[in-house]
Amino acid sequence: MMLALDLGEPTIFVERDDRRLGLTAIIEFSQEEMVTTDKMALSAVIEETDGTKSYWALAHPPGKPDFHHPTCFAATLAPPGPS
């Protein structure tokens, strides 16, 4: 079952030059959210200056990009340790 969490805004850092784009996103989870979340999907749609789009994810299902497909939920989180 997919569960949407209201995580608030991530902290995002972007680095780029003429040949590379680097993006770091920090997403903070509460202890309660860590207990209810065991998998998540990390994905992006990149649009180049000429309009070309590419679709990125940790895993893709067969066929057209579908970031809601269960296959995309490939990132796993370790259970929280003692506080």
PDB file with one MODEL, atoms N, CA, C and O in Angstrom:
MODEL        1
ATOM      1  N   MET A   1       0.843  -1.182   0.000  1.00  0.00           N
ATOM      2  CA  MET A   1       0.000   0.000   0.000  1.00  0.00           C
ATOM      3  C   MET A   1       0.887   1.243   0.000  1.00  0.00           C
ATOM      4  O   MET A   1       1.816   1.349   0.800  1.00  0.00           O
ATOM      5  N   MET A   2       0.597   2.179  -0.898  1.00  0.00           N
ATOM      6  CA  MET A   2       1.362   3.410  -0.974  1.00  0.00           C
ATOM      7  C   MET A   2       0.799   4.412   0.028  1.00  0.00           C
ATOM      8  O   MET A   2      -0.416   4.569   0.150  1.00  0.00           O
ATOM      9  N   LEU A   3       1.691   5.081   0.738  1.00  0.00           N
ATOM     10  CA  LEU A   3       1.309   6.071   1.733  1.00  0.00           C
ATOM     11  C   LEU A   3       2.051   7.360   1.431  1.00  0.00           C
ATOM     12  O   LEU A   3       3.281   7.372   1.373  1.00  0.00           O
ATOM     13  N   ALA A   4       1.319   8.434   1.239  1.00  0.00           N
ATOM     14  CA  ALA A   4       1.947   9.733   1.011  1.00  0.00           C
ATOM     15  C   ALA A   4       2.221  10.381   2.366  1.00  0.00           C
ATOM     16  O   ALA A   4       1.328  10.486   3.207  1.00  0.00           O
ATOM     17  N   LEU A   5       3.451  10.810   2.564  1.00  0.00           N
ATOM     18  CA  LEU A   5       3.823  11.476   3.806  1.00  0.00           C
ATOM     19  C   LEU A   5       3.970  12.961   3.549  1.00  0.00           C
ATOM     20  O   LEU A   5       4.523  13.363   2.525  1.00  0.00           O
ATOM     21  N   ASP A   6       3.488  13.772   4.454  1.00  0.00           N
ATOM     22  CA  ASP A   6       3.648  15.213   4.359  1.00  0.00           C
ATOM     23  C   ASP A   6       4.964  15.567   5.048  1.00  0.00           C
ATOM     24  O   ASP A   6       5.000  15.822   6.251  1.00  0.00           O
ATOM     25  N   LEU A   7       6.049  15.577   4.261  1.00  0.00           N
ATOM     26  CA  LEU A   7       7.382  15.752   4.832  1.00  0.00           C
ATOM     27  C   LEU A   7       7.848  17.191   4.876  1.00  0.00           C
ATOM     28  O   LEU A   7       8.905  17.480   5.438  1.00  0.00           O
ATOM     29  N   GLY A   8       7.094  18.088   4.303  1.00  0.00           N
ATOM     30  CA  GLY A   8       7.559  19.468   4.247  1.00  0.00           C
ATOM     31  C   GLY A   8       8.561  19.641   3.116  1.00  0.00           C
ATOM     32  O   GLY A   8       8.785  18.725   2.324  1.00  0.00           O
ATOM     33  N   GLU A   9       9.147  20.796   3.051  1.00  0.00           N
ATOM     34  CA  GLU A   9      10.078  21.119   1.970  1.00  0.00           C
ATOM     35  C   GLU A   9      11.457  20.532   2.242  1.00  0.00           C
ATOM     36  O   GLU A   9      11.979  20.670   3.348  1.00  0.00           O
ATOM     37  N   PRO A  10      12.057  19.872   1.236  1.00  0.00           N
ATOM     38  CA  PRO A  10      13.430  19.391   1.413  1.00  0.00           C
ATOM     39  C   PRO A  10      14.417  20.558   1.309  1.00  0.00           C
ATOM     40  O   PRO A  10      14.099  21.594   0.726  1.00  0.00           O
ATOM     41  N   THR A  11      15.589  20.386   1.866  1.00  0.00           N
ATOM     42  CA  THR A  11      16.678  21.333   1.662  1.00  0.00           C
ATOM     43  C   THR A  11      17.419  20.867   0.419  1.00  0.00           C
ATOM     44  O   THR A  11      17.859  19.719   0.352  1.00  0.00           O
ATOM     45  N   ILE A  12      17.562  21.749  -0.567  1.00  0.00           N
ATOM     46  CA  ILE A  12      18.131  21.360  -1.854  1.00  0.00           C
ATOM     47  C   ILE A  12      19.363  22.210  -2.165  1.00  0.00           C
ATOM     48  O   ILE A  12      19.347  23.434  -2.036  1.00  0.00           O
ATOM     49  N   PHE A  13      20.429  21.526  -2.578  1.00  0.00           N
ATOM     50  CA  PHE A  13      21.661  22.175  -3.016  1.00  0.00           C
ATOM     51  C   PHE A  13      21.900  21.779  -4.465  1.00  0.00           C
ATOM     52  O   PHE A  13      21.803  20.601  -4.812  1.00  0.00           O
ATOM     53  N   VAL A  14      22.212  22.751  -5.312  1.00  0.00           N
ATOM     54  CA  VAL A  14      22.463  22.479  -6.729  1.00  0.00           C
ATOM     55  C   VAL A  14      23.860  22.979  -7.081  1.00  0.00           C
ATOM     56  O   VAL A  14      24.244  24.098  -6.739  1.00  0.00           O
ATOM     57  N   GLU A  15      24.609  22.125  -7.771  1.00  0.00           N
ATOM     58  CA  GLU A  15      25.918  22.498  -8.305  1.00  0.00           C
ATOM     59  C   GLU A  15      25.900  22.207  -9.796  1.00  0.00           C
ATOM     60  O   GLU A  15      25.453  21.140 -10.217  1.00  0.00           O
ATOM     61  N   ARG A  16      26.380  23.138 -10.590  1.00  0.00           N
ATOM     62  CA  ARG A  16      26.416  22.870 -12.028  1.00  0.00           C
ATOM     63  C   ARG A  16      27.540  23.637 -12.689  1.00  0.00           C
ATOM     64  O   ARG A  16      28.003  24.669 -12.204  1.00  0.00           O
ATOM     65  N   ASP A  17      27.956  23.094 -13.804  1.00  0.00           N
ATOM     66  CA  ASP A  17      28.890  23.776 -14.692  1.00  0.00           C
ATOM     67  C   ASP A  17      28.441  23.473 -16.118  1.00  0.00           C
ATOM     68  O   ASP A  17      27.305  23.046 -16.323  1.00  0.00           O
ATOM     69  N   ASP A  18      29.299  23.682 -17.097  1.00  0.00           N
ATOM     70  CA  ASP A  18      28.904  23.477 -18.493  1.00  0.00           C
ATOM     71  C   ASP A  18      28.619  22.019 -18.838  1.00  0.00           C
ATOM     72  O   ASP A  18      27.961  21.745 -19.841  1.00  0.00           O
ATOM     73  N   ARG A  19      29.104  21.077 -18.023  1.00  0.00           N
ATOM     74  CA  ARG A  19      28.979  19.660 -18.380  1.00  0.00           C
ATOM     75  C   ARG A  19      28.234  18.817 -17.347  1.00  0.00           C
ATOM     76  O   ARG A  19      27.888  17.670 -17.631  1.00  0.00           O
ATOM     77  N   ARG A  20      27.982  19.353 -16.167  1.00  0.00           N
ATOM     78  CA  ARG A  20      27.392  18.539 -15.103  1.00  0.00           C
ATOM     79  C   ARG A  20      26.350  19.314 -14.312  1.00  0.00           C
ATOM     80  O   ARG A  20      26.392  20.540 -14.205  1.00  0.00           O
ATOM     81  N   LEU A  21      25.426  18.557 -13.769  1.00  0.00           N
ATOM     82  CA  LEU A  21      24.444  19.106 -12.828  1.00  0.00           C
ATOM     83  C   LEU A  21      24.415  18.156 -11.642  1.00  0.00           C
ATOM     84  O   LEU A  21      24.186  16.958 -11.808  1.00  0.00           O
ATOM     85  N   GLY A  22      24.638  18.672 -10.476  1.00  0.00           N
ATOM     86  CA  GLY A  22      24.569  17.863  -9.256  1.00  0.00           C
ATOM     87  C   GLY A  22      23.494  18.427  -8.345  1.00  0.00           C
ATOM     88  O   GLY A  22      23.414  19.638  -8.143  1.00  0.00           O
ATOM     89  N   LEU A  23      22.677  17.558  -7.803  1.00  0.00           N
ATOM     90  CA  LEU A  23      21.600  17.984  -6.916  1.00  0.00           C
ATOM     91  C   LEU A  23      21.634  17.113  -5.664  1.00  0.00           C
ATOM     92  O   LEU A  23      21.664  15.886  -5.750  1.00  0.00           O
ATOM     93  N   THR A  24      21.629  17.754  -4.517  1.00  0.00           N
ATOM     94  CA  THR A  24      21.543  17.061  -3.238  1.00  0.00           C
ATOM     95  C   THR A  24      20.276  17.533  -2.555  1.00  0.00           C
ATOM     96  O   THR A  24      20.063  18.733  -2.387  1.00  0.00           O
ATOM     97  N   ALA A  25      19.431  16.586  -2.159  1.00  0.00           N
ATOM     98  CA  ALA A  25      18.190  16.921  -1.452  1.00  0.00           C
ATOM     99  C   ALA A  25      18.236  16.244  -0.080  1.00  0.00           C
ATOM    100  O   ALA A  25      18.479  15.042   0.021  1.00  0.00           O
ATOM    101  N   ILE A  26      18.005  17.018   0.955  1.00  0.00           N
ATOM    102  CA  ILE A  26      17.962  16.484   2.318  1.00  0.00           C
ATOM    103  C   ILE A  26      16.501  16.457   2.744  1.00  0.00           C
ATOM    104  O   ILE A  26      15.829  17.487   2.803  1.00  0.00           O
ATOM    105  N   ILE A  27      16.030  15.252   3.039  1.00  0.00           N
ATOM    106  CA  ILE A  27      14.638  15.053   3.440  1.00  0.00           C
ATOM    107  C   ILE A  27      14.642  14.558   4.878  1.00  0.00           C
ATOM    108  O   ILE A  27      15.239  13.525   5.181  1.00  0.00           O
ATOM    109  N   GLU A  28      13.988  15.279   5.748  1.00  0.00           N
ATOM    110  CA  GLU A  28      13.976  14.893   7.155  1.00  0.00           C
ATOM    111  C   GLU A  28      12.716  14.098   7.474  1.00  0.00           C
ATOM    112  O   GLU A  28      11.605  14.509   7.141  1.00  0.00           O
ATOM    113  N   PHE A  29      12.909  12.948   8.129  1.00  0.00           N
ATOM    114  CA  PHE A  29      11.823  12.085   8.567  1.00  0.00           C
ATOM    115  C   PHE A  29      11.726  12.142  10.083  1.00  0.00           C
ATOM    116  O   PHE A  29      12.742  12.197  10.776  1.00  0.00           O
ATOM    117  N   SER A  30      10.511  12.130  10.590  1.00  0.00           N
ATOM    118  CA  SER A  30      10.334  11.992  12.033  1.00  0.00           C
ATOM    119  C   SER A  30      10.493  10.527  12.401  1.00  0.00           C
ATOM    120  O   SER A  30      10.457   9.664  11.524  1.00  0.00           O
ATOM    121  N   GLN A  31      10.666  10.235  13.665  1.00  0.00           N
ATOM    122  CA  GLN A  31      10.783   8.852  14.123  1.00  0.00           C
ATOM    123  C   GLN A  31       9.531   8.060  13.738  1.00  0.00           C
ATOM    124  O   GLN A  31       9.636   6.898  13.346  1.00  0.00           O
ATOM    125  N   GLU A  32       8.351   8.672  13.842  1.00  0.00           N
ATOM    126  CA  GLU A  32       7.093   8.004  13.497  1.00  0.00           C
ATOM    127  C   GLU A  32       7.034   7.673  12.005  1.00  0.00           C
ATOM    128  O   GLU A  32       6.589   6.588  11.628  1.00  0.00           O
ATOM    129  N   GLU A  33       7.477   8.596  11.162  1.00  0.00           N
ATOM    130  CA  GLU A  33       7.474   8.359   9.714  1.00  0.00           C
ATOM    131  C   GLU A  33       8.447   7.239   9.341  1.00  0.00           C
ATOM    132  O   GLU A  33       8.178   6.471   8.417  1.00  0.00           O
ATOM    133  N   MET A  34       9.558   7.141  10.039  1.00  0.00           N
ATOM    134  CA  MET A  34      10.524   6.086   9.768  1.00  0.00           C
ATOM    135  C   MET A  34       9.932   4.715  10.092  1.00  0.00           C
ATOM    136  O   MET A  34      10.264   3.728   9.435  1.00  0.00           O
ATOM    137  N   VAL A  35       9.064   4.646  11.091  1.00  0.00           N
ATOM    138  CA  VAL A  35       8.453   3.374  11.473  1.00  0.00           C
ATOM    139  C   VAL A  35       7.452   2.926  10.414  1.00  0.00           C
ATOM    140  O   VAL A  35       7.339   1.729  10.147  1.00  0.00           O
ATOM    141  N   THR A  36       6.723   3.864   9.805  1.00  0.00           N
ATOM    142  CA  THR A  36       5.676   3.502   8.849  1.00  0.00           C
ATOM    143  C   THR A  36       6.176   3.421   7.412  1.00  0.00           C
ATOM    144  O   THR A  36       5.413   3.039   6.524  1.00  0.00           O
ATOM    145  N   THR A  37       7.437   3.771   7.158  1.00  0.00           N
ATOM    146  CA  THR A  37       7.966   3.814   5.805  1.00  0.00           C
ATOM    147  C   THR A  37       9.079   2.786   5.663  1.00  0.00           C
ATOM    148  O   THR A  37      10.064   2.842   6.398  1.00  0.00           O
ATOM    149  N   ASP A  38       8.939   1.844   4.727  1.00  0.00           N
ATOM    150  CA  ASP A  38      10.030   0.901   4.521  1.00  0.00           C
ATOM    151  C   ASP A  38      10.634   1.003   3.119  1.00  0.00           C
ATOM    152  O   ASP A  38      11.774   0.587   2.915  1.00  0.00           O
ATOM    153  N   LYS A  39       9.894   1.546   2.151  1.00  0.00           N
ATOM    154  CA  LYS A  39      10.418   1.728   0.795  1.00  0.00           C
ATOM    155  C   LYS A  39       9.994   3.092   0.277  1.00  0.00           C
ATOM    156  O   LYS A  39       8.958   3.632   0.664  1.00  0.00           O
ATOM    157  N   MET A  40      10.814   3.632  -0.602  1.00  0.00           N
ATOM    158  CA  MET A  40      10.441   4.893  -1.234  1.00  0.00           C
ATOM    159  C   MET A  40      10.992   4.930  -2.639  1.00  0.00           C
ATOM    160  O   MET A  40      11.913   4.190  -2.983  1.00  0.00           O
ATOM    161  N   ALA A  41      10.420   5.795  -3.441  1.00  0.00           N
ATOM    162  CA  ALA A  41      10.855   5.980  -4.827  1.00  0.00           C
ATOM    163  C   ALA A  41      11.610   7.295  -4.926  1.00  0.00           C
ATOM    164  O   ALA A  41      11.167   8.318  -4.404  1.00  0.00           O
ATOM    165  N   LEU A  42      12.734   7.261  -5.589  1.00  0.00           N
ATOM    166  CA  LEU A  42      13.492   8.473  -5.887  1.00  0.00           C
ATOM    167  C   LEU A  42      13.515   8.600  -7.398  1.00  0.00           C
ATOM    168  O   LEU A  42      14.017   7.713  -8.088  1.00  0.00           O
ATOM    169  N   SER A  43      12.978   9.692  -7.917  1.00  0.00           N
ATOM    170  CA  SER A  43      12.875   9.844  -9.365  1.00  0.00           C
ATOM    171  C   SER A  43      12.973  11.309  -9.756  1.00  0.00           C
ATOM    172  O   SER A  43      12.805  12.202  -8.926  1.00  0.00           O
ATOM    173  N   ALA A  44      13.247  11.540 -11.033  1.00  0.00           N
ATOM    174  CA  ALA A  44      13.355  12.902 -11.546  1.00  0.00           C
ATOM    175  C   ALA A  44      13.062  12.902 -13.038  1.00  0.00           C
ATOM    176  O   ALA A  44      13.301  11.916 -13.735  1.00  0.00           O
ATOM    177  N   VAL A  45      12.549  14.007 -13.503  1.00  0.00           N
ATOM    178  CA  VAL A  45      12.411  14.262 -14.938  1.00  0.00           C
ATOM    179  C   VAL A  45      13.343  15.425 -15.238  1.00  0.00           C
ATOM    180  O   VAL A  45      13.204  16.505 -14.663  1.00  0.00           O
ATOM    181  N   ILE A  46      14.292  15.204 -16.138  1.00  0.00           N
ATOM    182  CA  ILE A  46      15.267  16.231 -16.504  1.00  0.00           C
ATOM    183  C   ILE A  46      14.912  16.748 -17.891  1.00  0.00           C
ATOM    184  O   ILE A  46      14.784  15.982 -18.846  1.00  0.00           O
ATOM    185  N   GLU A  47      14.756  18.078 -17.980  1.00  0.00           N
ATOM    186  CA  GLU A  47      14.486  18.699 -19.288  1.00  0.00           C
ATOM    187  C   GLU A  47      15.685  19.544 -19.674  1.00  0.00           C
ATOM    188  O   GLU A  47      16.074  20.461 -18.951  1.00  0.00           O
ATOM    189  N   GLU A  48      16.267  19.225 -20.823  1.00  0.00           N
ATOM    190  CA  GLU A  48      17.423  19.958 -21.315  1.00  0.00           C
ATOM    191  C   GLU A  48      16.977  21.262 -21.960  1.00  0.00           C
ATOM    192  O   GLU A  48      15.789  21.459 -22.215  1.00  0.00           O
ATOM    193  N   THR A  49      17.917  22.142 -22.222  1.00  0.00           N
ATOM    194  CA  THR A  49      17.575  23.448 -22.793  1.00  0.00           C
ATOM    195  C   THR A  49      16.904  23.338 -24.155  1.00  0.00           C
ATOM    196  O   THR A  49      16.179  24.247 -24.559  1.00  0.00           O
ATOM    197  N   ASP A  50      17.138  22.223 -24.878  1.00  0.00           N
ATOM    198  CA  ASP A  50      16.488  22.054 -26.187  1.00  0.00           C
ATOM    199  C   ASP A  50      15.117  21.380 -26.075  1.00  0.00           C
ATOM    200  O   ASP A  50      14.482  21.105 -27.093  1.00  0.00           O
ATOM    201  N   GLY A  51      14.652  21.110 -24.841  1.00  0.00           N
ATOM    202  CA  GLY A  51      13.342  20.503 -24.637  1.00  0.00           C
ATOM    203  C   GLY A  51      13.357  18.993 -24.493  1.00  0.00           C
ATOM    204  O   GLY A  51      12.332  18.397 -24.161  1.00  0.00           O
ATOM    205  N   THR A  52      14.507  18.357 -24.738  1.00  0.00           N
ATOM    206  CA  THR A  52      14.619  16.902 -24.585  1.00  0.00           C
ATOM    207  C   THR A  52      14.424  16.531 -23.111  1.00  0.00           C
ATOM    208  O   THR A  52      15.018  17.138 -22.220  1.00  0.00           O
ATOM    209  N   LYS A  53      13.572  15.513 -22.873  1.00  0.00           N
ATOM    210  CA  LYS A  53      13.324  15.060 -21.506  1.00  0.00           C
ATOM    211  C   LYS A  53      13.884  13.666 -21.302  1.00  0.00           C
ATOM    212  O   LYS A  53      13.824  12.823 -22.197  1.00  0.00           O
ATOM    213  N   SER A  54      14.427  13.434 -20.125  1.00  0.00           N
ATOM    214  CA  SER A  54      14.857  12.086 -19.745  1.00  0.00           C
ATOM    215  C   SER A  54      14.263  11.789 -18.369  1.00  0.00           C
ATOM    216  O   SER A  54      14.067  12.686 -17.550  1.00  0.00           O
ATOM    217  N   TYR A  55      13.986  10.525 -18.143  1.00  0.00           N
ATOM    218  CA  TYR A  55      13.292  10.082 -16.933  1.00  0.00           C
ATOM    219  C   TYR A  55      14.229   9.197 -16.126  1.00  0.00           C
ATOM    220  O   TYR A  55      14.733   8.195 -16.635  1.00  0.00           O
ATOM    221  N   TRP A  56      14.464   9.559 -14.876  1.00  0.00           N
ATOM    222  CA  TRP A  56      15.438   8.883 -14.034  1.00  0.00           C
ATOM    223  C   TRP A  56      14.746   8.328 -12.795  1.00  0.00           C
ATOM    224  O   TRP A  56      13.894   8.984 -12.195  1.00  0.00           O
ATOM    225  N   ALA A  57      15.124   7.117 -12.427  1.00  0.00           N
ATOM    226  CA  ALA A  57      14.614   6.495 -11.205  1.00  0.00           C
ATOM    227  C   ALA A  57      15.588   5.397 -10.794  1.00  0.00           C
ATOM    228  O   ALA A  57      16.406   4.949 -11.597  1.00  0.00           O
ATOM    229  N   LEU A  58      15.495   4.972  -9.554  1.00  0.00           N
ATOM    230  CA  LEU A  58      16.348   3.875  -9.099  1.00  0.00           C
ATOM    231  C   LEU A  58      15.997   2.578  -9.812  1.00  0.00           C
ATOM    232  O   LEU A  58      16.861   1.722 -10.009  1.00  0.00           O
ATOM    233  N   ALA A  59      14.738   2.428 -10.199  1.00  0.00           N
ATOM    234  CA  ALA A  59      14.276   1.254 -10.944  1.00  0.00           C
ATOM    235  C   ALA A  59      13.090   1.682 -11.799  1.00  0.00           C
ATOM    236  O   ALA A  59      12.308   2.546 -11.405  1.00  0.00           O
ATOM    237  N   HIS A  60      12.965   1.071 -12.970  1.00  0.00           N
ATOM    238  CA  HIS A  60      11.865   1.382 -13.888  1.00  0.00           C
ATOM    239  C   HIS A  60      11.059   0.113 -14.190  1.00  0.00           C
ATOM    240  O   HIS A  60      11.635  -0.963 -14.350  1.00  0.00           O
ATOM    241  N   PRO A  61       9.726   0.238 -14.269  1.00  0.00           N
ATOM    242  CA  PRO A  61       8.930  -0.889 -14.754  1.00  0.00           C
ATOM    243  C   PRO A  61       9.062  -0.947 -16.278  1.00  0.00           C
ATOM    244  O   PRO A  61       9.524   0.014 -16.893  1.00  0.00           O
ATOM    245  N   PRO A  62       8.665  -2.055 -16.887  1.00  0.00           N
ATOM    246  CA  PRO A  62       8.685  -2.111 -18.356  1.00  0.00           C
ATOM    247  C   PRO A  62       7.715  -1.083 -18.950  1.00  0.00           C
ATOM    248  O   PRO A  62       6.717  -0.723 -18.325  1.00  0.00           O
ATOM    249  N   GLY A  63       8.017  -0.626 -20.148  1.00  0.00           N
ATOM    250  CA  GLY A  63       7.113   0.296 -20.840  1.00  0.00           C
ATOM    251  C   GLY A  63       7.401   1.752 -20.525  1.00  0.00           C
ATOM    252  O   GLY A  63       8.519   2.117 -20.162  1.00  0.00           O
ATOM    253  N   LYS A  64       6.380   2.572 -20.667  1.00  0.00           N
ATOM    254  CA  LYS A  64       6.502   4.012 -20.447  1.00  0.00           C
ATOM    255  C   LYS A  64       6.861   4.317 -18.996  1.00  0.00           C
ATOM    256  O   LYS A  64       6.528   3.539 -18.102  1.00  0.00           O
ATOM    257  N   PRO A  65       7.545   5.458 -18.749  1.00  0.00           N
ATOM    258  CA  PRO A  65       7.861   5.825 -17.372  1.00  0.00           C
ATOM    259  C   PRO A  65       6.584   5.948 -16.529  1.00  0.00           C
ATOM    260  O   PRO A  65       5.613   6.585 -16.937  1.00  0.00           O
ATOM    261  N   ASP A  66       6.608   5.338 -15.370  1.00  0.00           N
ATOM    262  CA  ASP A  66       5.480   5.390 -14.437  1.00  0.00           C
ATOM    263  C   ASP A  66       6.054   5.392 -13.027  1.00  0.00           C
ATOM    264  O   ASP A  66       6.296   4.335 -12.446  1.00  0.00           O
ATOM    265  N   PHE A  67       6.268   6.580 -12.485  1.00  0.00           N
ATOM    266  CA  PHE A  67       6.914   6.714 -11.180  1.00  0.00           C
ATOM    267  C   PHE A  67       6.038   6.240 -10.020  1.00  0.00           C
ATOM    268  O   PHE A  67       6.510   6.177  -8.885  1.00  0.00           O
ATOM    269  N   HIS A  68       4.775   5.906 -10.281  1.00  0.00           N
ATOM    270  CA  HIS A  68       3.889   5.387  -9.232  1.00  0.00           C
ATOM    271  C   HIS A  68       3.843   3.862  -9.203  1.00  0.00           C
ATOM    272  O   HIS A  68       3.230   3.279  -8.309  1.00  0.00           O
ATOM    273  N   HIS A  69       4.485   3.212 -10.170  1.00  0.00           N
ATOM    274  CA  HIS A  69       4.497   1.753 -10.243  1.00  0.00           C
ATOM    275  C   HIS A  69       5.315   1.194  -9.067  1.00  0.00           C
ATOM    276  O   HIS A  69       6.342   1.769  -8.707  1.00  0.00           O
ATOM    277  N   PRO A  70       4.872   0.080  -8.467  1.00  0.00           N
ATOM    278  CA  PRO A  70       5.601  -0.498  -7.326  1.00  0.00           C
ATOM    279  C   PRO A  70       7.078  -0.785  -7.600  1.00  0.00           C
ATOM    280  O   PRO A  70       7.886  -0.745  -6.672  1.00  0.00           O
ATOM    281  N   THR A  71       7.450  -1.073  -8.849  1.00  0.00           N
ATOM    282  CA  THR A  71       8.850  -1.335  -9.183  1.00  0.00           C
ATOM    283  C   THR A  71       9.747  -0.151  -8.845  1.00  0.00           C
ATOM    284  O   THR A  71      10.907  -0.337  -8.477  1.00  0.00           O
ATOM    285  N   CYS A  72       9.219   1.065  -8.966  1.00  0.00           N
ATOM    286  CA  CYS A  72      10.016   2.271  -8.711  1.00  0.00           C
ATOM    287  C   CYS A  72      10.380   2.439  -7.233  1.00  0.00           C
ATOM    288  O   CYS A  72      11.321   3.158  -6.898  1.00  0.00           O
ATOM    289  N   PHE A  73       9.640   1.782  -6.364  1.00  0.00           N
ATOM    290  CA  PHE A  73       9.891   1.930  -4.927  1.00  0.00           C
ATOM    291  C   PHE A  73      11.012   0.976  -4.518  1.00  0.00           C
ATOM    292  O   PHE A  73      10.786  -0.039  -3.859  1.00  0.00           O
ATOM    293  N   ALA A  74      12.228   1.337  -4.932  1.00  0.00           N
ATOM    294  CA  ALA A  74      13.380   0.464  -4.764  1.00  0.00           C
ATOM    295  C   ALA A  74      14.296   0.888  -3.622  1.00  0.00           C
ATOM    296  O   ALA A  74      15.141   0.105  -3.189  1.00  0.00           O
ATOM    297  N   ALA A  75      14.143   2.107  -3.130  1.00  0.00           N
ATOM    298  CA  ALA A  75      14.974   2.562  -2.014  1.00  0.00           C
ATOM    299  C   ALA A  75      14.393   2.034  -0.713  1.00  0.00           C
ATOM    300  O   ALA A  75      13.192   2.146  -0.471  1.00  0.00           O
ATOM    301  N   THR A  76      15.236   1.466   0.112  1.00  0.00           N
ATOM    302  CA  THR A  76      14.762   0.946   1.390  1.00  0.00           C
ATOM    303  C   THR A  76      15.398   1.725   2.530  1.00  0.00           C
ATOM    304  O   THR A  76      16.505   2.250   2.407  1.00  0.00           O
ATOM    305  N   LEU A  77      14.696   1.787   3.608  1.00  0.00           N
ATOM    306  CA  LEU A  77      15.173   2.486   4.805  1.00  0.00           C
ATOM    307  C   LEU A  77      15.373   1.467   5.914  1.00  0.00           C
ATOM    308  O   LEU A  77      14.561   0.561   6.099  1.00  0.00           O
ATOM    309  N   ALA A  78      16.445   1.625   6.632  1.00  0.00           N
ATOM    310  CA  ALA A  78      16.678   0.758   7.784  1.00  0.00           C
ATOM    311  C   ALA A  78      15.717   1.165   8.903  1.00  0.00           C
ATOM    312  O   ALA A  78      15.375   2.341   9.023  1.00  0.00           O
ATOM    313  N   PRO A  79      15.283   0.211   9.716  1.00  0.00           N
ATOM    314  CA  PRO A  79      14.414   0.580  10.829  1.00  0.00           C
ATOM    315  C   PRO A  79      15.168   1.515  11.765  1.00  0.00           C
ATOM    316  O   PRO A  79      16.387   1.419  11.904  1.00  0.00           O
ATOM    317  N   PRO A  80      14.434   2.417  12.404  1.00  0.00           N
ATOM    318  CA  PRO A  80      15.105   3.358  13.310  1.00  0.00           C
ATOM    319  C   PRO A  80      15.720   2.625  14.494  1.00  0.00           C
ATOM    320  O   PRO A  80      15.169   1.648  15.002  1.00  0.00           O
ATOM    321  N   GLY A  81      16.855   3.113  14.910  1.00  0.00           N
ATOM    322  CA  GLY A  81      17.526   2.560  16.085  1.00  0.00           C
ATOM    323  C   GLY A  81      16.961   3.177  17.343  1.00  0.00           C
ATOM    324  O   GLY A  81      16.065   4.018  17.273  1.00  0.00           O
ATOM    325  N   PRO A  82      17.467   2.777  18.482  1.00  0.00           N
ATOM    326  CA  PRO A  82      16.973   3.351  19.749  1.00  0.00           C
ATOM    327  C   PRO A  82      17.273   4.843  19.806  1.00  0.00           C
ATOM    328  O   PRO A  82      18.305   5.299  19.313  1.00  0.00           O
ATOM    329  N   SER A  83      16.364   5.593  20.408  1.00  0.00           N
ATOM    330  CA  SER A  83      16.595   7.039  20.489  1.00  0.00           C
ATOM    331  C   SER A  83      17.341   7.419  21.735  1.00  0.00           C
ATOM    332  O   SER A  83      17.615   8.598  21.955  1.00  0.00           O
TER     333      SER A  83
ENDMDL
END
